[in-house]
Amino acid sequence: MFIPFKQEFQDQDLPKRFTFPFYYEVHPLALYAAQLLQQRLSEEDFGHDFGLDRQERLGAIGKMFGVLVVQNAAGELGYLAAFSGKLGNSNAHEGFAPPVFDLLETQGFFRREEQEIYQLTLQLEDLENAQELTRLKDEELEIKQQWASRILDFQQKNKIAKTLRDEKRKTIIESDLDGLKDLEDLRFESMQESRELKALKRQAQAAIEESQKLTLEYKAKIEELKVQRAAHSADLQGRIFERYTFLNASGQSKNVLDLFTDSPPAGAGECAAPKLLQYAYLNQLKPICMAEFWWGMAPDSEVRIHGHFYPSCKSKCEPILGHMLQGLVVDDNPITAIHPPLDLDIIYEDDWIVAINKAPEYLSVPGKNPMPNSLEDLKKRYPNADGPLLVHRLDMSTSGIMLAAKTKLMHQRLQRQFVQRKVQKEYTAILEGVPKQKEGEIKLPLRVDLDDRPRQLVCYEHGSYAHTKYKVLDVQNNETRIAFYPQTGRTHQLRVHAAHHLGLNCPMKGDDLYGQKGDRLHLHAAKLGFYHPHSNEWMELVCPAEF
């Protein structure tokens, strides 16, 4: 699996620290290794349709690959390669690190027990689709309808009889002894009909319950099989996780159940990075640096761009890599590094409101880690402000206009305008590439990626409606300056709508989540139009982008 570099490198070419996998710039050595692997991917057939040679999707899908630059005992530099999940429905490909635990091993327990679960599934399908169940349901429905018809007929006869009794009562003279006897007979007749109706309903209920009993007994067999299958699956999953055992640089070993506080997500341990580090530790190879890239067509839900580098996913890999990296000297996480506070850049202020130009990579509000942020900066500047101050917020990476209110009443009035979508917003961005159309609109519903927060996915089933209008302003050197007019305000809306292949298919310059990391995200809130909360006069704030 160790592929030595043909090109020679000196000690000074090596990084001083190993890659922090969740936020990194690709080291030249990792880039060199990735280029070698990409050349191989372009030339060889791995039985997987990456969808690179045609426009039709038809089941084609890309794959995440990883490279780990390593040094062997002889001091030679080279690299390891791995892919996430399976490639061409196989875990075994020459020159790629094997899985930590091979689920596809022919003689392994997973194959045997998977077949047992499959047999239970077939039994369930037979029971659920059997004509016997359909017959029982039809009989139950027929009995219900028959008894409902009998009861309705009886009630109709009773109604006619009651009408006749009412007519008789009108003609009876109560002072007459014979009349009193006739009234008593009518009351008895009414009571008798009521008793007969109740008895008829009891008979109906008993008949229906008897027919339902047979159906319920049949359904109980189905539920019993489902419980049996679920228990078998849970037991199998637990046994699988116990075998996903990961080493770290200190030689310590933990399985996936030890590493997750909650139930491990499906596919934990199947990503490229754990495979690479595991193989390196098992074969006494020293990890130097790493990178992961996407190769092929993007899925409809995610933003994945062919050949682009991406960080490791958090929900599946963060607990595992947190353990596996112990014993290595790793780059600091730049996201948790303390940024120095910045002076407020005020672009408008009066007695009721204030607007600032937020710097890029600066928090709008406090986050998990203690870092300077615009809200706390405003509170320090306006300690006597009555209200929540910030009316809206921008992503940490986005710069531009943010509006704050000095009183609670002004805050409520401004926020109502945002909720009612009366506020007009314009953003300036630089895109990598050129959109097919010079102006238009994008409607792609968004939801958070539960496996990799805070990334967003396009999801038509559970996503929130997201609508963006746009207009191209200029194109130079295959980069596009564009104006965005968001009609909704979803998290990362503009970034996803720009990068997604169903949107503009052009990621923003410097977008470390949906494109390629750069010196900054080239997205700026440049204009904001709203009604002043005190005077109710329309006003527009303008703050041109610095890029």
C-alpha positions, 0 to 999 in steps of 0.5 A: 500500500506504501507508494514511494515518491519518485521525486526527492524531498528534503527535511525542510519540505516536511511540515512541522506539524500534522494536518488538523483534518477539520480545517486545513490548507493542503500542504504541497506534499499532500497536494503532490500525493493527491495529484498522483492519485488523481492521475491513477483515478483518471487512467484506471477502471475501478468498476465505479461510475464517477459520472465524469464522461457524461452529463446524465446522472443515471446512478453515477456518483462521485467518491471521497478519496484521501491521501496520507503522506508517510515516512517509512523506517528507512526514511523514505517518503511516500503516500497511502491512498484510501476511499470512503465507503466502498468503491465499485461495491468492493472494499479491496482494491490494489494500492488502497488502504483496507477497511478497519474492519471488512464487512464484505469478507466472504466468510465473515460473520457479517455476511452470514448474519446479514443473510439471516436478516435478509431471510427474516425480511423475505418472511416479513414481505411474504406475510405482509403481501399474502392474500390471507391478510387481504382476505382477513381485512376484506372479511373484517370490512364486510362484517362491519358494513353488514352490521352497520347496515342492520343497525341502520335499518333497525334505527329507521324502523324505530324512527317510524315507530316513534313517530306513530307513538307520538301521534297516538299520544296526542289522541289519548286522554290521560284522565281516562283509565284506558288512556293511562294503560295505552300510554304505559304500553307506548312507554314499554314499547319504546323501552323495548326498542331501545333494549333491542337496539343496544343488544343489536349493537352488542352483537355487532361489536362481538362479531366485529371483534371476532373478525378483528381477532383473526386479523390481529393474530396475523398482524402479531406474527408480522410484529413478532418478526419485525421485533426479531429482525430489529433485535438481530440487526441491533446485535449485529451492529453492536458486534460490528462496532466492537470490531471497529478498533482504532489505534493512535500514535501512542499505540492505544486502541479503542473501538467505536463504541468507546469513542462515541457518547451516543450511538455511533452513526452509520458508516462510522470508521468507513471514511478515508482518514481513519483507514489511512491512519490505521494502516500507517500505525499497523505498518510502522509508517510515520504520518506527515500530512494528509488531504481528502478530495472529491472525485466525480459527480456530486450528489443532488443533496450536497455541494461536492466539486470534482477535484476539490479538497474537503475537511473530514466530516465531523459527526462520523470522524471527529470522535475517531480522529480525536483519538487517532491523532493522539501522540502526533503533533497536530496543527492548531484548530484555527477556528478555536484560536482566539481572534483579537477584538476589533473596533466597531466600524460604524457606518450609520448611527442616530438616537434609535439605531446603529449600523456596523460593517462587520469584519470577515471571520468575526462572530456576530454573536457569542459562540461555543468558544470565548471569542470577540463578537459584534454583539458584545462589542455593541454592549460595551459601547452602549451599556445603557441600551434597552433591548437585545441590540442586534436585529439580525446576524451574518455568518462568521465568514461574511462581512458587511452591514449589520443593523442594531437597535438601541431600544426594545421597541425599535428592535421589535419594529425592525425585527417585524420588518425582517419577519415580514420580508420588507427589508431589502438586502443586497450582497456582493460576492466573487464566484469561481467560474462563470454562471450560465445565465447573467441573471435569474433566481434559485429555489433550493430548499435547505436543511442542516447536514446532521452528519457534518454541521454546520454544512447545509444540504439541499433537501426537498423532503425536510428542507426549508424554502430558500429563494435567491435572486441574482445578477452578474455584475462583471466577469474577469479571469474566469471569476464573476462579480455578482449581486445576490438578492436573498428573498429568504434568510436561511443559513448559508443560503447564498453559499449553497445556492452559488456552489450547488450544481443545481444552483449556479455551480460556481462556489464563492471564492474562499469558501472553506465549506462549499468551495476552496479555502482562501484568505477570506470568503468573498461575500459581503452584505453591501446594501440594506433597505428598510423603514426607519423604526422611529420615523417610518421613512424608507432608508438605504444603507450602502457599504461597498465590499473591499474586494 
